[in-house]
């Protein structure tokens, strides 16, 4: 009969494996959507149509503090459909003045224009041809998910051997 210590280790390894599988379950589709948007997305020019003062928060370890910022709303049209979405939050209003155009890549969907589904888009940074790929972040999360799963097969092999 296995000892309590071994059963505890297998239980802990199972919990870690479930956490890893859950993480992978959510990360994999997000990575696919991000890649599809970058590959098949439509380029457009969004115009800053609203710049509203708001409050953003910043955090460091356990502390969180508010600071004033500006919420930039962009608008663009594609195939006769007008899209409107948040382009970003800026500390300085001069970073996105009204009337400024910003290059974006988006997935056209008339349902997104009327707010029935989430609008998938990414802002193209100044001086860039395409938005930065999120793939490295997603791959890092998938590696973490795999590492969380490693202890379970190790303990199962140990249990089968001995």
N, C-alpha and C positions, 0 to 999 in steps of 0.2 A: 504494500500500500504506500502511495507517495506521501511524503511528509507534508506538514502544513506549510512549510516554507516553500516547497516546490509548487504546491497548489496556489499559493499566494503569488508566486512569480508568473505562473501560467495565467492566472486571472489578470494580473497587471499587464502582461504582454497582450492578452486578448483585448483589454480596454484600449491600449495604445494602438493595436491593429485596427480596431473599430474607428478610433479617431483618425487614423491615417486614411482608411477607406472612405470615411465621410468627407475628409478634406479633398481627396482626389475626385470624389463624386461631384463636388461643387466646382472645383478648379478646372477640370478637363473641359466641360462645355463652355466655360467662360473663355478659355484659351482659344477654343475653336471659333467662337464668335468674334473674338478680337482679330484673329488671323483672317477670317472671312471678310471682316470690315476693311482691313488694310488691303487685301487682295482685290476685292470686288466693289469696294465703296466708290461712290461718285464724288468727285472733287467739286467744290463750290466756293463761292465767296460770301461769307456772312458779314452783314453790316451791323455794327453796334447801334442798337436803337434805344436802349435804356441803360442807364448807369445809376443804380440806386445805392444810397448809403445804407450799410447794414453792419452787423457785428459778427465777426468771425472769432473762432477760438483757436488757441494754440496750447499745446500741452508738452510737458517735459516730465517724465516719470509720473509722479502722482499729482502734480500740480497742473492746473488748467486755468488759463486766463483769457478774458475777452480783449479784443482790440478792434478799432474801427476799420472797416474795409468797404469795398465797392463791389456790387453784384452787377456784372456786365451781361446784358441780354442781347443775343444776336438774332437776326432775321435774314432769311434767304428764301428763294423760290426755285422750284425744280418741276418741270412738266406742269406748270400752272398751279402747283400746290405751294402755299406759303408755309414755311417751317419757322419756328421760333423756339429758342432754347437758351439756357445759361451757357455762356462761353467760358466763364470763370469768375473767380473772386480775386480782387487785386487790392493791395495795401494803398496804392497810389492811383487816383483817378486818371492821371495823365498816361497810364500804361494802356488804357483802352478808351480813348475819348469818343464821344458820340460821333457817328459817321465813319469811324475807322472800319476798314474792311479787313477781315481775317480769313485766311484759307482754312477750309475744313474738309474732312472726308466723312461722308455720312451714307447711311443705308436708307434710300428713299422708301417711304411707306406712308400713304395718305392717312392711315389710321394714327400714325405718330403725330401728324400735323394737327390733328384734332384732340390729341391727348388720350387716345384709347390704348396705345401701347407705348413703351419706352422708345424714345428716339435714340438710335445708336449713331453716335458721331464722335469724332476726335478733332481737336484743333491742331493745325499744323503750325509748329513753332516758327518764329521768324528766322529766315535764312535756311529753312529746311525744305526738302522736296516732298517729304511724307512725315506723318506723325511718328514718334518713337514707338518701336514695337514693345508691346507688353509681354511678349513671349518669354524673355529671361526671368521675369518675376514669376510667371506661371510655372515655368520649368523648375525654378527654385522651390516653389510650393509643392510641386509634384515629387521632387527629390525628398523634401521633408516628409511628405506622406509615405513614401517608400521606406524611409528610415524608421518611421513610427511602426511600420508593419514588420520589420526585421526580427524583433525579439520573439514573436509568436512561433514562426517556423523553427527558430533555434531551440526554444524550449520543447516544442513538439518532437523534434529529432532527438533531443536528450531523453525525453520520456520514452520514446520507442526503443532506444538503445539500452535503457537501463532501469 
